[in-house]
C-alpha cells in the first residue's frame, strides 16, 4: 500500500489556517470578541513553562463558552463562503492525482476535527485526524483533548500505519512547517508546500521538492 499524507493549514489551504478563518467568521457573527482572543493569548503565556507545544496543546480559549451545536449549525455557511474558496488548486490537483493512482489518502492536521471533517468529506480522503476540543454539557471548555502537532504527529502516523503494509519509500507527505519535518522524513517523497524561509532552506538543503503558492 502507498500512502499520501496532507497537512491542512497553509498546505491544502492557501496562506492561512482553517481556525483563523473560523475565528474571523465568528467575530463577524458577534460570537467572539477581542476579550476571547485576549483570553487565548494570556492562556498561552500562562502555560509557556510547559513549552510552546504544551501551551498550544491545552488551548482553544476562543471557543470557551460557545455551544457545540450552535457552532456546528453554522459550518455549512462557513464551508461554502470561506473554507472552500481557501483551497489551493495546485495541492488539490496533487491530492486528486494521487487518489486516482490508488494512494491511501490521509489528512493529518492540528486543526480542530469538526473543521477537518469538512475537507475530509469534500475531498473524499480515506482518513482524517485532527485536534479534538473538550466539550462539557454541550459547551466548549477551550481545552484540547488531542492535538496532532510536531513529534505527536509522527507518533500518530506511526500508530495509524501499524499493522498496515505501507511502502513508505513510495509514499508522499505534504506539509508547510518546520515542525512537520519529523513526519516528512518518514516518506520517500516529502514535499514542502508554501514554506516559510526556515522550512524552505531545510527542504532545499535536502533536495526536497518545494511547491510555492
Secondary structure, 3 states (H helix, E strand, C coil): CCEEEECHHHHHECCCCHHHHHHHHHHHCCCCCHHHHHHHHHHHHHCHHHHHHHHHHHCCHHHCCCEHHHHHHCHHHHHHHHHHHHECHHHHHHHHHHHHCCCEEEEEEEEEHHHHHHHHHHHCCCEEEEEEEEEECCEEEEEEEECCCCHHHHHHHHHHHCCCCCCHHHCEEEECCHHHHHHHCCCCEEEEECCCHHHHHHHHHHCCEEECC
